[in-house]
Amino acid sequence: MTNFKATFFLYINQLRLYIKRPLNIFDTWAWKGRLKWMPDKWYLSLMFRSKMGYWMNWANPQTFNEKLQWLKIYDRNPLYTKLVDKYEARKYIAETIGEDYLIPLLGVWDKVDDIDLEKLPQQFVLKCTHDSGSVIICKDKTTFDFTSAKKKLYKHLSINYYYPSREWPYKNVKPRIIAEKYLESTNLNDYKFQIFNGKVKNCFVCSKRFSKEGLHVTFFDRKWHPLNFTKLYPKETNALAKPVFFEKMIEISETVAHQFQFLRVDFYEFNNKIYVGELTFYPGAGFEKFNPPEWDKKFGDLITLHRR
C-alpha cells in the first residue's frame, strides 16, 4: 500500500505540473523522443516557447535565437550536412584554407568495435562525427578505460542528433568515430568566431573548461573589446589576452563562411599554430538566453536573412 500511495501522489504532483504548465507535456515527450512525427516548424514553435518564454515570430524574426530557428526551416543548403560532419568538414576546410589548419587525424571508423587501440598513440581524442558532446580524451593509454569509452560511443552512435532540436543538417550525417591528436595543454582556450553574412562581428572564448571553477565564456567584439553580457556560463573576471593569431583567425573565418548567412568557426591556438575545431550553424540550437535579454536582439540585428 505504501508503494501505491507514493506512486499515486507522484502522478498527482506530475499532473498538477502539467495543468500549471501544459508545455511540460511537450518537454517530456520531446525528451523521450515521442515527437519525431511532428513537423519541424510546429516542433520548433513549441520548443521555442518552452525554452525562451515567448512565441517564435516566423513572419518577422527579430532576435538572434529567432533567426537561428528561421534558418533551420528556410535555409536548406545541402552543403550544411557535409559541414556538420566532423570527418567530411575536414575535407571542406582543407580545400578552402589548407590542411595545415586541421588537427592531425589518427583514424576513422564506422563501428566502435573497429577501433584498434594498439594502433593509437599514448594520447588521443575520440569523438563521433555526427553530434556534439561525445568527446573522449585519452591522456594515458596505459590507464585508459576503453570499456567505458566504448559504452559512451555506442550510446552516441545510436542517436540521430537532428530530432532533439530539429537541426536538419545532422539528419543524414553518417555516424562514425574519428581519432585526433591530443593537444596537451593546461590552459587550452577555445576561440569561437561568429560570422554574420560573411563578416566576423564577434567571438567568444571558452576558458577554464577543466578547472575547479568550471567553464567560463567571455564575449568580445571584432576589436577584442569585451561585451557586457553572459550566456549560460559566467564570464572571466580577469582580462583575457588576445590570441596571437587573432587577425588570422578572422581572415580564416571569413574565408570559410563567406557564402553563409551565419556560421561559427572554432579555433585552438597551440604551439604557435592555429587549428580549426568545428563548424556550427546553430549555437545552442538557437535556445540560449542572453543576460541581459536585449543582447539577443542586438545579435539578431547582425543577421540579414535572405528570404526566398
C-alpha positions as a Markdown table, in Angstrom:
| # | Residue | x | y | z |
|---|---|---|---|---|
| 1 | Met | 0.0 | 0.0 | 0.0 |
| 2 | Thr | 2.9 | 2.4 | 0.8 |
| 3 | Asn | 4.3 | 2.0 | -2.7 |
| 4 | Phe | 0.9 | 2.5 | -4.2 |
| 5 | Lys | 0.3 | 5.7 | -2.2 |
| 6 | Ala | 3.8 | 7.0 | -3.1 |
| 7 | Thr | 3.2 | 6.3 | -6.8 |
| 8 | Phe | -0.3 | 7.8 | -6.7 |
| 9 | Phe | 0.9 | 11.1 | -5.2 |
| 10 | Leu | 3.8 | 11.2 | -7.6 |
| 11 | Tyr | 1.4 | 11.1 | -10.5 |
| 12 | Ile | -0.9 | 13.6 | -8.9 |
| 13 | Asn | 2.0 | 16.1 | -8.5 |
| 14 | Gln | 3.1 | 15.4 | -12.1 |
| 15 | Leu | -0.5 | 16.1 | -13.2 |
| 16 | Arg | -0.5 | 19.4 | -11.3 |
| 17 | Leu | 2.7 | 20.5 | -13.1 |
| 18 | Tyr | 1.1 | 19.7 | -16.4 |
| 19 | Ile | -2.0 | 21.6 | -15.6 |
| 20 | Lys | 0.0 | 24.6 | -14.3 |
| 21 | Arg | 2.3 | 24.5 | -17.4 |
| 22 | Pro | 0.9 | 22.4 | -20.3 |
| 23 | Leu | 4.2 | 22.7 | -22.2 |
| 24 | Asn | 5.7 | 20.3 | -19.6 |
| 25 | Ile | 3.9 | 17.6 | -21.6 |
| 26 | Phe | 5.7 | 18.7 | -24.7 |
| 27 | Asp | 9.0 | 18.8 | -22.9 |
| 28 | Thr | 8.6 | 15.3 | -21.5 |
| 29 | Trp | 7.5 | 13.8 | -24.8 |
| 30 | Ala | 10.3 | 15.6 | -26.7 |
| 31 | Trp | 12.9 | 14.4 | -24.2 |
| 32 | Lys | 11.6 | 10.8 | -24.6 |
| 33 | Gly | 11.7 | 11.0 | -28.4 |
| 34 | Arg | 8.0 | 10.6 | -28.9 |
| 35 | Leu | 7.5 | 13.6 | -31.2 |
| 36 | Lys | 9.6 | 12.5 | -34.2 |
| 37 | Trp | 6.3 | 12.6 | -36.2 |
| 38 | Met | 5.8 | 16.3 | -35.6 |
| 39 | Pro | 6.6 | 18.7 | -38.5 |
| 40 | Asp | 9.8 | 20.8 | -37.8 |
| 41 | Lys | 8.0 | 24.1 | -37.7 |
| 42 | Trp | 5.4 | 23.0 | -35.2 |
| 43 | Tyr | 8.0 | 21.3 | -33.1 |
| 44 | Leu | 10.3 | 24.3 | -33.1 |
| 45 | Ser | 7.5 | 26.7 | -32.3 |
| 46 | Leu | 6.6 | 24.8 | -29.1 |
| 47 | Met | 10.2 | 24.2 | -28.1 |
| 48 | Phe | 11.0 | 27.9 | -28.6 |
| 49 | Arg | 8.1 | 28.9 | -26.4 |
| 50 | Ser | 9.1 | 26.4 | -23.7 |
| 51 | Lys | 12.8 | 27.3 | -23.6 |
| 52 | Met | 12.7 | 31.0 | -24.4 |
| 53 | Gly | 9.5 | 32.1 | -22.8 |
| 54 | Tyr | 7.9 | 33.8 | -25.8 |
| 55 | Trp | 6.4 | 32.7 | -29.1 |
| 56 | Met | 8.6 | 32.4 | -32.2 |
| 57 | Asn | 7.8 | 35.1 | -34.8 |
| 58 | Trp | 8.2 | 33.2 | -38.1 |
| 59 | Ala | 6.9 | 36.1 | -40.2 |
| 60 | Asn | 9.3 | 38.7 | -38.9 |
| 61 | Pro | 12.0 | 37.2 | -36.6 |
| 62 | Gln | 14.0 | 39.8 | -34.7 |
| 63 | Thr | 16.2 | 38.1 | -32.1 |
| 64 | Phe | 19.3 | 36.0 | -32.7 |
| 65 | Asn | 17.6 | 32.9 | -31.4 |
| 66 | Glu | 14.5 | 33.5 | -33.6 |
| 67 | Lys | 16.7 | 33.9 | -36.7 |
| 68 | Leu | 18.5 | 30.7 | -36.0 |
| 69 | Gln | 15.1 | 28.9 | -35.9 |
| 70 | Trp | 14.1 | 30.6 | -39.2 |
| 71 | Leu | 17.4 | 29.5 | -40.8 |
| 72 | Lys | 16.7 | 25.9 | -39.7 |
| 73 | Ile | 13.4 | 25.9 | -41.7 |
| 74 | Tyr | 14.2 | 28.1 | -44.7 |
| 75 | Asp | 17.9 | 27.8 | -45.4 |
| 76 | Arg | 18.3 | 24.2 | -46.5 |
| 77 | Asn | 21.7 | 24.3 | -48.3 |
| 78 | Pro | 22.7 | 20.6 | -48.8 |
| 79 | Leu | 26.3 | 21.6 | -48.2 |
| 80 | Tyr | 25.5 | 22.0 | -44.5 |
| 81 | Thr | 25.2 | 18.3 | -44.0 |
| 82 | Lys | 28.8 | 17.9 | -45.0 |
| 83 | Leu | 30.0 | 20.7 | -42.8 |
| 84 | Val | 28.4 | 19.5 | -39.6 |
| 85 | Asp | 30.0 | 16.1 | -40.2 |
| 86 | Lys | 33.3 | 16.3 | -38.3 |
| 87 | Tyr | 35.0 | 14.0 | -40.8 |
| 88 | Glu | 33.6 | 15.5 | -44.0 |
| 89 | Ala | 34.1 | 19.0 | -42.8 |
| 90 | Arg | 37.9 | 18.4 | -42.7 |
| 91 | Lys | 37.8 | 18.0 | -46.5 |
| 92 | Tyr | 36.0 | 21.3 | -46.9 |
| 93 | Ile | 38.5 | 23.1 | -44.6 |
| 94 | Ala | 41.4 | 21.5 | -46.4 |
| 95 | Glu | 40.1 | 22.6 | -49.8 |
| 96 | Thr | 39.2 | 26.1 | -48.6 |
| 97 | Ile | 42.2 | 27.1 | -46.4 |
| 98 | Gly | 44.6 | 24.1 | -46.5 |
| 99 | Glu | 45.4 | 21.0 | -44.4 |
| 100 | Asp | 47.8 | 22.9 | -42.1 |
| 101 | Tyr | 44.8 | 24.2 | -40.1 |
| 102 | Leu | 43.4 | 20.7 | -39.3 |
| 103 | Ile | 44.2 | 18.8 | -36.1 |
| 104 | Pro | 46.1 | 15.7 | -37.2 |
| 105 | Leu | 43.7 | 12.7 | -37.9 |
| 106 | Leu | 44.7 | 9.4 | -36.4 |
| 107 | Gly | 41.8 | 7.2 | -37.6 |
| 108 | Val | 38.2 | 7.0 | -38.7 |
| 109 | Trp | 35.8 | 4.0 | -38.1 |
| 110 | Asp | 32.2 | 3.1 | -38.9 |
| 111 | Lys | 31.9 | 0.9 | -35.8 |
| 112 | Val | 33.1 | 1.1 | -32.2 |
| 113 | Asp | 34.5 | -2.4 | -32.4 |
| 114 | Asp | 36.6 | -1.5 | -35.4 |
| 115 | Ile | 38.8 | 0.8 | -33.2 |
| 116 | Asp | 42.2 | -0.8 | -32.8 |
| 117 | Leu | 43.6 | 0.7 | -29.6 |
| 118 | Glu | 47.0 | -0.8 | -30.2 |
| 119 | Lys | 47.5 | 1.4 | -33.3 |
| 120 | Leu | 46.7 | 4.6 | -31.5 |
| 121 | Pro | 49.4 | 6.7 | -29.7 |
| 122 | Gln | 49.6 | 7.1 | -25.9 |
| 123 | Gln | 47.4 | 10.2 | -26.1 |
| 124 | Phe | 44.5 | 10.9 | -28.4 |
| 125 | Val | 40.9 | 12.2 | -28.6 |
| 126 | Leu | 37.9 | 10.2 | -29.8 |
| 127 | Lys | 34.7 | 11.8 | -31.0 |
| 128 | Cys | 31.6 | 11.0 | -33.0 |
| 129 | Thr | 31.3 | 12.7 | -36.3 |
| 130 | His | 27.6 | 13.4 | -36.2 |
| 131 | Asp | 26.9 | 15.0 | -32.9 |
| 132 | Ser | 28.2 | 17.3 | -30.1 |
| 133 | Gly | 29.3 | 16.2 | -26.7 |
| 134 | Ser | 30.8 | 12.8 | -27.5 |
| 135 | Val | 34.4 | 13.8 | -27.0 |
| 136 | Ile | 36.6 | 11.3 | -25.1 |
| 137 | Ile | 40.1 | 12.3 | -24.1 |
| 138 | Cys | 42.8 | 9.7 | -23.5 |
| 139 | Lys | 45.8 | 11.3 | -21.7 |
| 140 | Asp | 47.5 | 8.0 | -20.9 |
| 141 | Lys | 46.7 | 4.8 | -22.8 |
| 142 | Thr | 48.0 | 2.6 | -20.0 |
| 143 | Thr | 45.3 | 3.8 | -17.6 |
| 144 | Phe | 42.6 | 4.5 | -20.3 |
| 145 | Asp | 39.2 | 2.9 | -19.5 |
| 146 | Phe | 38.4 | 1.8 | -23.1 |
| 147 | Thr | 35.4 | -0.2 | -21.9 |
| 148 | Ser | 33.6 | 2.9 | -20.6 |
| 149 | Ala | 34.7 | 4.8 | -23.6 |
| 150 | Lys | 33.1 | 2.2 | -25.9 |
| 151 | Lys | 29.8 | 2.3 | -24.0 |
| 152 | Lys | 29.7 | 6.1 | -24.4 |
| 153 | Leu | 30.4 | 5.8 | -28.1 |
| 154 | Tyr | 27.8 | 3.1 | -28.6 |
| 155 | Lys | 25.2 | 5.3 | -27.0 |
| 156 | His | 26.1 | 8.4 | -29.1 |
| 157 | Leu | 26.2 | 6.4 | -32.4 |
| 158 | Ser | 22.6 | 5.3 | -31.8 |
| 159 | Ile | 21.3 | 8.9 | -31.5 |
| 160 | Asn | 20.2 | 11.0 | -34.5 |
| 161 | Tyr | 21.2 | 14.5 | -33.5 |
| 162 | Tyr | 18.5 | 16.0 | -35.7 |
| 163 | Tyr | 15.5 | 15.1 | -33.6 |
| 164 | Pro | 16.0 | 16.9 | -30.3 |
| 165 | Ser | 16.3 | 20.4 | -31.7 |
| 166 | Arg | 15.5 | 19.8 | -35.4 |
| 167 | Glu | 18.9 | 20.8 | -36.6 |
| 168 | Trp | 18.2 | 19.3 | -40.0 |
| 169 | Pro | 21.8 | 19.2 | -41.3 |
| 170 | Tyr | 22.5 | 16.4 | -38.8 |
| 171 | Lys | 19.7 | 14.2 | -40.0 |
| 172 | Asn | 21.6 | 12.4 | -42.8 |
| 173 | Val | 25.1 | 12.5 | -41.4 |
| 174 | Lys | 26.7 | 9.0 | -41.3 |
| 175 | Pro | 27.6 | 8.2 | -37.7 |
| 176 | Arg | 31.3 | 7.4 | -37.4 |
| 177 | Ile | 34.1 | 7.8 | -34.9 |
| 178 | Ile | 37.3 | 9.7 | -35.5 |
| 179 | Ala | 40.5 | 9.9 | -33.5 |
| 180 | Glu | 42.6 | 13.1 | -33.5 |
| 181 | Lys | 45.8 | 14.2 | -32.0 |
| 182 | Tyr | 45.5 | 15.3 | -28.3 |
| 183 | Leu | 46.6 | 18.9 | -27.9 |
| 184 | Glu | 48.2 | 18.7 | -24.5 |
| 185 | Ser | 47.9 | 22.0 | -22.6 |
| 186 | Thr | 46.9 | 23.1 | -19.1 |
| 187 | Asn | 45.1 | 26.2 | -20.4 |
| 188 | Leu | 44.0 | 25.4 | -23.9 |
| 189 | Asn | 41.3 | 28.0 | -24.7 |
| 190 | Asp | 38.7 | 27.5 | -27.3 |
| 191 | Tyr | 38.1 | 30.6 | -29.6 |
| 192 | Lys | 34.8 | 30.7 | -31.3 |
| 193 | Phe | 34.2 | 33.3 | -34.1 |
| 194 | Gln | 30.7 | 34.2 | -35.2 |
| 195 | Ile | 30.3 | 35.2 | -38.8 |
| 196 | Phe | 27.2 | 37.1 | -39.9 |
| 197 | Asn | 26.6 | 37.3 | -43.7 |
| 198 | Gly | 30.3 | 36.7 | -44.3 |
| 199 | Lys | 31.8 | 39.1 | -41.7 |
| 200 | Val | 33.1 | 38.4 | -38.3 |
| 201 | Lys | 31.2 | 40.5 | -35.8 |
| 202 | Asn | 32.1 | 39.0 | -32.5 |
| 203 | Cys | 33.8 | 36.0 | -30.9 |
| 204 | Phe | 33.9 | 34.3 | -27.5 |
| 205 | Val | 36.5 | 32.4 | -25.5 |
| 206 | Cys | 35.8 | 29.2 | -23.6 |
| 207 | Ser | 38.3 | 29.1 | -20.8 |
| 208 | Lys | 38.8 | 27.1 | -17.6 |
| 209 | Arg | 36.9 | 24.2 | -19.1 |
| 210 | Phe | 38.6 | 21.6 | -16.9 |
| 211 | Ser | 39.3 | 23.7 | -13.8 |
| 212 | Lys | 37.6 | 23.5 | -10.4 |
| 213 | Glu | 35.9 | 26.8 | -11.2 |
| 214 | Gly | 34.3 | 25.3 | -14.3 |
| 215 | Leu | 33.7 | 26.6 | -17.8 |
| 216 | His | 33.8 | 30.4 | -18.3 |
| 217 | Val | 32.6 | 32.0 | -21.6 |
| 218 | Thr | 33.6 | 35.6 | -22.4 |
| 219 | Phe | 32.4 | 37.5 | -25.5 |
| 220 | Phe | 34.4 | 40.1 | -27.4 |
| 221 | Asp | 33.7 | 42.3 | -30.5 |
| 222 | Arg | 35.8 | 42.2 | -33.6 |
| 223 | Lys | 38.3 | 44.6 | -32.0 |
| 224 | Trp | 38.7 | 42.4 | -28.9 |
| 225 | His | 36.6 | 44.7 | -26.7 |
| 226 | Pro | 34.7 | 42.8 | -24.0 |
| 227 | Leu | 30.9 | 42.6 | -24.5 |
| 228 | Asn | 28.9 | 43.1 | -21.3 |
| 229 | Phe | 26.6 | 40.0 | -21.2 |
| 230 | Thr | 26.6 | 36.3 | -20.5 |
| 231 | Lys | 25.0 | 33.2 | -21.9 |
| 232 | Leu | 24.7 | 30.1 | -19.7 |
| 233 | Tyr | 28.1 | 30.4 | -18.1 |
| 234 | Pro | 29.9 | 33.1 | -16.2 |
| 235 | Lys | 32.4 | 35.3 | -17.9 |
| 236 | Glu | 36.0 | 35.8 | -16.9 |
| 237 | Thr | 36.6 | 38.5 | -14.3 |
| 238 | Asn | 40.3 | 38.8 | -15.2 |
| 239 | Ala | 41.4 | 40.2 | -18.6 |
| 240 | Leu | 42.0 | 37.6 | -21.3 |
| 241 | Ala | 44.9 | 38.1 | -23.6 |
| 242 | Lys | 44.0 | 38.5 | -27.3 |
| 243 | Pro | 45.2 | 35.4 | -29.2 |
| 244 | Val | 48.5 | 35.8 | -31.1 |
| 245 | Phe | 46.8 | 34.9 | -34.4 |
| 246 | Phe | 43.6 | 36.8 | -33.8 |
| 247 | Glu | 43.6 | 38.6 | -37.1 |
| 248 | Lys | 44.4 | 35.4 | -39.0 |
| 249 | Met | 41.5 | 33.7 | -37.2 |
| 250 | Ile | 39.2 | 36.5 | -38.5 |
| 251 | Glu | 40.6 | 36.1 | -42.0 |
| 252 | Ile | 40.2 | 32.3 | -42.0 |
| 253 | Ser | 36.6 | 32.6 | -40.5 |
| 254 | Glu | 35.5 | 34.9 | -43.3 |
| 255 | Thr | 37.1 | 32.7 | -46.0 |
| 256 | Val | 35.4 | 29.6 | -44.6 |
| 257 | Ala | 32.0 | 31.3 | -44.0 |
| 258 | His | 31.8 | 33.8 | -46.9 |
| 259 | Gln | 28.7 | 32.1 | -48.5 |
| 260 | Phe | 26.6 | 31.6 | -45.4 |
| 261 | Gln | 24.1 | 33.7 | -43.6 |
| 262 | Phe | 25.5 | 32.6 | -40.3 |
| 263 | Leu | 28.3 | 30.3 | -39.2 |
| 264 | Arg | 30.5 | 29.8 | -36.2 |
| 265 | Val | 34.1 | 28.7 | -36.7 |
| 266 | Asp | 36.0 | 27.3 | -33.7 |
| 267 | Phe | 39.8 | 27.5 | -33.2 |
| 268 | Tyr | 42.5 | 26.3 | -31.0 |
| 269 | Glu | 45.9 | 28.2 | -30.7 |
| 270 | Phe | 48.5 | 25.6 | -29.8 |
| 271 | Asn | 52.3 | 25.5 | -30.1 |
| 272 | Asn | 52.3 | 28.7 | -32.3 |
| 273 | Lys | 49.8 | 27.2 | -34.7 |
| 274 | Ile | 46.1 | 27.7 | -35.4 |
| 275 | Tyr | 43.8 | 24.7 | -35.7 |
| 276 | Val | 40.1 | 24.8 | -36.8 |
| 277 | Gly | 38.0 | 22.8 | -34.4 |
| 278 | Glu | 34.5 | 22.5 | -35.8 |
| 279 | Leu | 31.8 | 24.5 | -37.7 |
| 280 | Thr | 28.4 | 25.3 | -36.1 |
| 281 | Phe | 25.3 | 26.7 | -37.8 |
| 282 | Tyr | 23.0 | 26.9 | -34.7 |
| 283 | Pro | 24.9 | 27.7 | -31.5 |
| 284 | Gly | 23.0 | 26.2 | -28.5 |
| 285 | Ala | 20.4 | 25.0 | -31.1 |
| 286 | Gly | 19.1 | 28.6 | -31.0 |
| 287 | Phe | 17.7 | 28.2 | -27.5 |
| 288 | Glu | 20.3 | 30.0 | -25.3 |
| 289 | Lys | 19.1 | 33.0 | -23.3 |
| 290 | Phe | 21.2 | 36.2 | -23.2 |
| 291 | Asn | 21.7 | 38.0 | -19.9 |
| 292 | Pro | 20.6 | 40.8 | -20.2 |
| 293 | Pro | 18.0 | 39.8 | -22.8 |
| 294 | Glu | 18.4 | 42.9 | -25.1 |
| 295 | Trp | 21.6 | 41.3 | -26.4 |
| 296 | Asp | 19.5 | 38.7 | -28.2 |
| 297 | Lys | 18.0 | 41.5 | -30.3 |
| 298 | Lys | 21.5 | 43.1 | -30.8 |
| 299 | Phe | 22.9 | 39.9 | -32.2 |
| 300 | Gly | 19.7 | 39.3 | -34.2 |
| 301 | Asp | 20.2 | 42.7 | -35.9 |
| 302 | Leu | 23.6 | 41.4 | -37.2 |
| 303 | Ile | 21.9 | 38.7 | -39.4 |
| 304 | Thr | 20.3 | 39.8 | -42.7 |
| 305 | Leu | 18.0 | 36.9 | -43.7 |
| 306 | His | 17.9 | 36.0 | -47.4 |
| 307 | Arg | 14.2 | 35.4 | -47.9 |
| 308 | Arg | 13.3 | 33.3 | -50.9 |
